[in-house]
């Protein structure tokens, strides 16, 4: 198992397959001025398989596909098939907004996908349209239902809490866990990439301390649940007699850097060492070299080991510093 210089086990690779998205969430993507990677700069399914084989060879076991919105990749099924057939891969998950999942859930499950996380900020259709922009709650909900029917479980819903938009909607989202064995998780805003979205993330920040108080005032005390995963970024709780879990991902109010086990691969082939730092190592040149397949895998493995060694201890949000080079949709969450 690879360990970084702070003795953290790093065994979880999040693979961004595109920087494009079919939403324009207010804290993530502006409506204008966006430029996306040309297709030639995106890693192909075969190249993503090469990275996966290299990652497994150095001790990585868990993988997740992210975007932008990964379901916009027309070859997503092939990507899933290639990753899940690599010996040593213990699970492959997907983060999605579920807009296209109604048709894709069953094929993704057949291809080997294990489970999904769905980004949805509210159960109120009007709030979804206002906050997630271009979103359709009905389509998202159909996608969630299709995923559950396909067996992509446990279902995890991620809501980014934003003042003036959905902070009052957290109660109804948490209420879902009473009757459903879902994980509903609330995420604090993070200022990434500079620009208007980063500015909004600072001005509209809501602490998960406040979100938890709001939920408990309406639904009763939350009881913390033990976790068998020390690297889980969420602190998990249950409502009285609930089937599911309420989680809080709090990078600002309760940083979890000390237990981080993640490395990120950007859609254009960079190992991004920490979500909230700009440090990266290029790996695309090694992937696209003229060496043999075995030599390419070995070269990628060496770069990944170096990325793990260089992984910083944590973010600097409390010092007013965050990533300036990439926004969330360019990193993959």
C-alpha positions as CSV (number, residue, x, y, z in Angstrom):
1,X,0.0,0.0,0.0
2,X,1.6,3.3,-1.0
3,X,2.1,5.8,1.8
4,X,2.8,9.5,1.5
5,X,5.4,11.5,3.5
6,X,2.8,11.9,6.3
7,X,2.3,8.1,6.6
8,X,-1.2,8.2,5.1
9,X,-2.2,5.2,3.0
10,X,-3.1,6.4,-0.5
11,X,-5.1,3.7,-2.3
12,X,-8.1,5.6,-3.9
13,X,-7.9,7.1,-7.4
14,X,-10.5,9.4,-8.7
15,X,-10.4,9.6,-12.5
16,X,-11.9,12.6,-14.3
17,X,-13.0,11.5,-17.8
18,X,-14.2,14.9,-19.0
19,X,-14.4,18.6,-18.0
20,X,-17.7,19.1,-19.7
21,X,-21.0,19.2,-17.9
22,X,-24.7,19.5,-18.8
23,X,-25.3,21.7,-15.7
24,X,-24.0,25.1,-14.7
25,X,-24.3,25.0,-10.9
26,X,-23.8,28.5,-9.4
27,X,-20.8,27.6,-7.3
28,X,-19.0,25.5,-10.0
29,X,-19.4,26.8,-13.6
30,X,-20.2,30.2,-14.9
31,X,-22.7,30.5,-17.8
32,X,-20.2,32.2,-20.1
33,X,-16.5,32.2,-20.9
34,X,-15.9,28.5,-20.6
35,X,-13.4,26.6,-22.7
36,X,-13.3,22.9,-22.7
37,X,-10.6,20.4,-23.5
38,X,-10.5,19.2,-27.1
39,X,-11.2,15.5,-27.4
40,X,-7.7,14.8,-28.5
41,X,-6.5,15.9,-25.0
42,X,-8.8,13.6,-23.1
43,X,-7.5,10.2,-22.1
44,X,-9.0,7.4,-24.2
45,X,-10.5,4.2,-22.6
46,X,-7.3,2.3,-23.4
47,X,-5.2,5.0,-21.8
48,X,-7.4,5.1,-18.7
49,X,-6.9,1.3,-18.5
50,X,-3.2,1.9,-18.6
51,X,-3.4,4.2,-15.6
52,X,-5.6,1.8,-13.8
53,X,-3.2,-1.1,-14.3
54,X,-0.3,1.1,-13.1
55,X,-2.3,2.3,-10.0
56,X,-3.1,-1.3,-9.1
57,X,0.6,-2.3,-9.5
58,X,1.6,0.2,-6.8
59,X,-1.3,-0.6,-4.4
60,X,-4.4,1.3,-5.4
61,X,-7.6,-0.6,-5.0
62,X,-10.5,1.8,-5.1
63,X,-11.5,3.8,-8.2
64,X,-14.1,6.4,-9.0
65,X,-15.1,8.1,-12.3
66,X,-15.9,11.8,-12.2
67,X,-16.2,14.7,-14.5
68,X,-17.4,17.4,-15.2
69,X,-20.3,15.0,-15.9
70,X,-18.9,11.6,-16.8
71,X,-22.1,10.3,-18.5
72,X,-21.4,12.8,-21.3
73,X,-18.6,10.4,-22.5
74,X,-20.1,8.3,-25.2
75,X,-17.5,5.6,-24.5
76,X,-18.2,5.5,-20.7
77,X,-19.4,1.9,-20.9
78,X,-16.1,0.9,-22.4
79,X,-14.2,2.8,-19.8
80,X,-16.1,1.0,-17.0
81,X,-15.5,-2.4,-18.7
82,X,-11.8,-1.8,-19.1
83,X,-11.3,-0.7,-15.5
84,X,-13.3,-3.4,-13.8
85,X,-11.6,-6.2,-15.7
86,X,-8.2,-5.2,-14.3
87,X,-7.2,-7.7,-11.7
88,X,-6.9,-6.0,-8.3
89,X,-9.6,-3.4,-8.8
90,X,-11.9,-3.8,-5.7
91,X,-14.6,-1.4,-6.7
92,X,-15.5,1.2,-9.2
93,X,-18.0,4.0,-8.4
94,X,-19.3,6.9,-10.4
95,X,-20.2,10.5,-9.5
96,X,-23.0,11.9,-11.6
97,X,-25.8,14.4,-11.8
98,X,-28.1,11.5,-13.0
99,X,-29.6,13.5,-15.8
100,X,-28.7,10.7,-18.3
101,X,-28.7,7.9,-15.8
102,X,-32.3,6.6,-16.6
103,X,-30.9,5.0,-19.8
104,X,-27.4,4.3,-18.5
105,X,-27.9,2.7,-15.1
106,X,-28.5,-0.9,-16.2
107,X,-25.8,-0.9,-18.9
108,X,-23.3,0.6,-16.4
109,X,-24.1,-2.1,-13.8
110,X,-23.7,-4.9,-16.4
111,X,-20.3,-3.3,-17.4
112,X,-19.1,-3.7,-13.8
113,X,-19.9,-0.4,-12.0
114,X,-20.4,-0.9,-8.3
115,X,-22.3,2.1,-7.1
116,X,-23.1,5.8,-7.7
117,X,-23.0,9.1,-6.0
118,X,-25.6,11.6,-7.3
119,X,-25.2,15.3,-7.0
120,X,-28.6,16.9,-6.3
121,X,-28.9,20.0,-4.2
122,X,-32.6,19.9,-3.3
123,X,-35.8,18.0,-3.7
124,X,-37.6,21.2,-4.8
125,X,-37.7,21.4,-8.6
126,X,-37.6,25.2,-8.5
127,X,-34.5,25.2,-6.3
128,X,-32.8,22.7,-8.6
129,X,-33.4,24.8,-11.6
130,X,-32.2,27.9,-9.9
131,X,-29.1,26.5,-8.1
132,X,-28.0,23.8,-10.5
133,X,-29.0,25.7,-13.6
134,X,-30.2,23.6,-16.6
135,X,-31.1,20.9,-14.1
136,X,-34.4,18.9,-14.1
137,X,-35.4,17.4,-10.8
138,X,-37.7,14.9,-12.5
139,X,-34.9,13.6,-14.7
140,X,-32.5,13.4,-11.8
141,X,-35.1,11.5,-9.7
142,X,-35.7,9.1,-12.6
143,X,-32.0,8.5,-12.8
144,X,-31.8,7.8,-9.1
145,X,-34.7,5.3,-9.3
146,X,-33.0,3.6,-12.3
147,X,-29.8,3.3,-10.4
148,X,-31.5,1.7,-7.4
149,X,-33.4,-0.7,-9.6
150,X,-30.1,-1.7,-11.3
151,X,-28.5,-2.4,-8.0
152,X,-26.0,0.5,-8.0
153,X,-26.2,0.7,-4.2
154,X,-25.9,2.1,-1.6
155,X,-27.3,5.2,-3.2
156,X,-25.5,8.3,-2.0
157,X,-26.9,11.8,-2.6
158,X,-24.6,14.8,-2.3
159,X,-26.0,18.3,-1.8
160,X,-23.8,21.4,-1.7
161,X,-25.4,23.8,0.8
162,X,-25.5,27.4,-0.5
163,X,-26.9,30.3,1.5
164,X,-29.8,32.0,-0.3
165,X,-30.5,28.9,-2.4
166,X,-31.0,25.6,-0.6
167,X,-30.0,25.9,3.1
168,X,-33.6,25.4,4.2
169,X,-34.0,22.4,1.9
170,X,-31.6,20.2,3.9
171,X,-34.4,19.0,6.2
172,X,-36.4,17.3,3.5
173,X,-33.3,15.8,2.0
174,X,-32.3,14.4,5.4
175,X,-35.9,13.1,5.9
176,X,-35.3,10.8,2.9
177,X,-33.1,8.6,5.1
178,X,-35.9,7.7,7.5
179,X,-37.7,5.5,4.9
180,X,-34.8,4.8,2.5
181,X,-31.5,3.1,3.1
182,X,-29.7,5.9,1.3
183,X,-26.7,8.1,2.3
184,X,-27.7,11.8,2.1
185,X,-24.6,13.9,2.5
186,X,-24.2,17.7,2.9
187,X,-21.1,19.4,1.5
188,X,-19.6,22.7,2.5
189,X,-18.8,25.2,-0.3
190,X,-15.1,25.3,-1.3
191,X,-13.6,28.3,-3.3
192,X,-11.8,26.7,-6.2
193,X,-10.3,28.2,-9.3
194,X,-10.8,31.9,-8.6
195,X,-13.4,33.9,-10.5
196,X,-17.1,34.4,-9.8
197,X,-17.8,30.9,-8.6
198,X,-15.1,31.0,-6.0
199,X,-16.3,34.4,-4.9
200,X,-19.8,33.1,-4.5
201,X,-18.5,30.1,-2.6
202,X,-17.0,32.5,0.0
203,X,-20.0,34.7,0.3
204,X,-22.6,31.9,0.3
205,X,-20.8,29.5,2.6
206,X,-22.9,27.6,5.2
207,X,-21.1,25.7,7.9
208,X,-22.2,22.1,8.4
209,X,-22.5,22.9,12.0
210,X,-25.4,25.1,11.1
211,X,-26.8,22.5,8.7
212,X,-26.8,19.9,11.4
213,X,-28.5,22.2,13.8
214,X,-31.2,22.9,11.3
215,X,-31.8,19.2,10.7
216,X,-31.9,18.3,14.3
217,X,-34.3,21.1,15.2
218,X,-36.8,19.7,12.7
219,X,-36.2,15.9,12.8
220,X,-34.6,15.1,16.2
221,X,-31.1,14.3,17.4
222,X,-28.6,12.8,15.1
223,X,-26.6,9.9,16.5
224,X,-23.1,9.4,15.1
225,X,-22.5,6.0,13.5
226,X,-19.2,4.1,13.6
227,X,-17.4,3.8,10.4
228,X,-15.2,1.0,9.2
229,X,-13.5,3.4,6.8
230,X,-11.1,5.7,8.5
231,X,-10.6,7.7,5.3
232,X,-14.3,8.5,4.8
233,X,-14.5,12.2,4.2
234,X,-18.0,12.3,5.7
235,X,-19.0,12.2,9.4
236,X,-22.0,9.9,9.4
237,X,-25.1,10.0,11.6
238,X,-28.6,8.5,11.8
239,X,-31.9,10.0,12.7
240,X,-34.1,8.2,15.2
241,X,-35.4,4.9,13.6
242,X,-33.9,5.8,10.2
243,X,-32.9,3.2,7.7
244,X,-30.3,5.5,6.0
245,X,-27.4,7.7,6.9
246,X,-27.0,11.5,7.1
247,X,-23.4,12.6,6.4
248,X,-21.5,15.9,6.6
249,X,-18.5,16.6,4.4
250,X,-16.9,19.6,6.1
251,X,-13.6,20.6,4.5
252,X,-13.8,24.1,6.0
253,X,-15.3,23.7,9.5
254,X,-13.9,20.2,10.2
255,X,-11.0,19.4,7.8
256,X,-10.3,15.7,7.2
257,X,-6.9,16.1,5.5
258,X,-5.2,13.9,8.1
259,X,-7.1,10.8,6.9
260,X,-7.1,11.6,3.2
261,X,-6.4,8.5,1.0
262,X,-7.1,10.0,-2.4
263,X,-5.3,10.9,-5.6
264,X,-6.9,12.5,-8.6
265,X,-6.3,12.1,-12.3
266,X,-7.5,15.0,-14.4
267,X,-9.2,14.5,-17.7
268,X,-6.1,15.8,-19.5
269,X,-3.7,13.4,-17.8
270,X,-2.3,15.1,-14.7
271,X,-2.1,13.6,-11.2
272,X,-3.7,16.4,-9.1
273,X,-2.1,15.9,-5.7
274,X,-4.7,17.6,-3.5
275,X,-8.2,18.9,-4.4
276,X,-7.5,22.4,-2.8
277,X,-3.9,22.8,-4.1
278,X,-2.5,23.5,-7.5
279,X,0.3,20.9,-7.4
280,X,0.2,18.4,-10.3
281,X,2.4,15.9,-12.1
282,X,2.0,15.3,-15.9
283,X,1.4,11.6,-16.8
284,X,-0.1,11.9,-20.3
285,X,3.3,12.0,-22.0
286,X,4.3,8.7,-20.3
287,X,0.9,7.2,-21.3
288,X,1.4,8.2,-24.9
289,X,5.0,7.3,-25.3
290,X,6.2,4.8,-27.9
291,X,7.3,2.3,-25.3
292,X,5.8,-1.1,-24.9
293,X,2.6,-1.5,-22.9
294,X,4.5,-2.9,-20.0
295,X,7.0,-0.1,-20.0
296,X,4.2,2.5,-20.1
297,X,2.5,0.9,-17.1
298,X,5.8,0.9,-15.2
299,X,6.5,4.6,-16.1
300,X,3.0,5.7,-15.0
301,X,3.5,3.7,-11.8
302,X,6.7,5.6,-11.1
303,X,5.0,8.9,-11.6
304,X,2.1,7.9,-9.4
305,X,4.5,6.9,-6.6
306,X,6.2,10.2,-6.9
307,X,2.8,12.0,-6.8
308,X,2.0,10.1,-3.6
309,X,5.3,11.1,-2.1
310,X,4.7,14.8,-2.9
311,X,1.0,14.9,-1.7
312,X,0.7,17.9,0.6
313,X,-0.4,17.6,4.2
314,X,-3.6,19.5,3.5
315,X,-5.3,22.7,2.3
316,X,-4.8,26.3,3.3
317,X,-8.4,27.6,3.2
318,X,-8.2,29.1,6.7
319,X,-5.2,31.1,5.4
320,X,-7.2,32.3,2.4
321,X,-5.5,30.2,-0.2
322,X,-7.0,27.6,-2.5
323,X,-6.5,26.3,-6.1
324,X,-6.3,29.0,-8.7
325,X,-5.4,27.0,-11.8
326,X,-8.5,24.7,-11.9
327,X,-12.1,24.8,-10.9
328,X,-14.0,21.8,-9.5
329,X,-15.3,20.6,-12.8
330,X,-11.7,20.5,-14.1
331,X,-10.5,18.3,-11.2
332,X,-13.3,15.9,-10.6
333,X,-14.2,16.4,-6.9
